[in-house]
Amino acid sequence: MHAKVRVQTTINGDQTEFLCEPRQSLLECLRDVLGLTGTKEGCNDGNCGACTVMLDDRVVTSCLVLGVEAEGARITTIEGISKGNELHPLQRSFLENAALQCGICTPGFIVAAKALLDHEPNPTEDQIRLWLANNLCRCTGYDKIIHAVQQAAAHSQEVRA
Amino acid sequence: MSTQQYTIVGTRPIRHDGADKVTGRAQYGADFQMAGLLFGHVLRSPHAHARIKRIDTSKAEKFPGVKAVLTAADFPPTPERMVDLGEGDTPLSYARGNVLAGGKALYRGHAVAAVAAVNAHVAEEAAGLIEVEYEVLPAAVDLAAAISPGAPLLYDDVPNNLCCNWSG
């Protein structure tokens, strides 16, 4: 057992403090220490993207980030994407396009796709596919997910117009 | 083709668990924590075929946070009988040997010992303290090699590594 370190951070807009071992990943801290189990563990070695979260303005696989690296940072997880009970357009379009089945990859896809739309509100299909290449899905397949992101982008364009 | 309209068939309903899944609220087995929950780690054979000459689990057992260390020696004797574990009849001794290797490791990745501990890191660290002495044996790693004359035998009582002959 190792002495625990105190980490002060901001998660989904809330100032948060937690204790973790220096070797614990941010993924473990979110799930096991803070109970934010929306972020999923797939491969635990950075290949599948199920644990994708935002660390400040970067998209990261939280299994490859240490919990102590969250010190002073802003973390956004799937639990921080909707506004109260109002789903984010991406969450709605994933539902409407049946872009999920088992749902283990879904939080990672939505966090990553939101980062894309925040950065590029009107992406091409190629841009979406390239951006989401770090996220693996083993049941739905990718076309429905790509359509869902396209629909959410189109919706946001309409709202803006 | 039927033109009948149905209330569900032919419609595109939103899946009933969808909202929970897109918000991260859905609870899966791995999302539960209970008081006293233990985590396991399995130590596996690095060799495709090897005699297990000695396993020393004493350092792992003493490691802080470890609750149990198991090897095949902890299993009770297995009666010689056939059991159906869902994939047809299997000798119980073979089924037991596939849970934890006793005597020999029969493939690379064959489970040799298992640790239960207070967290996954402790379990993994303790598994690394288990000492296994192997005598590496020749291995057959494809079907043709396994049934060729003189191939290394996995089980002494199974000539030519042939489980059965089947013709239909």
Interface residues (C-beta under 8 A of the other chain):
Chain A: M1 E21 R23 Q24 R31 D32 G35 L36 T37 G38 T39 K40 E41 T77 I78 E79 I81 S82 L87 Q91 F94 L95 E96 A98 L100 G103 I104 T106 P107 I110
Chain B: R12 I14 R15 D17 G18 A19 K21 V22 T23 G24 R25 A26 Q27 Y28 A30 D31 Q33 P64 G65 H121 V122
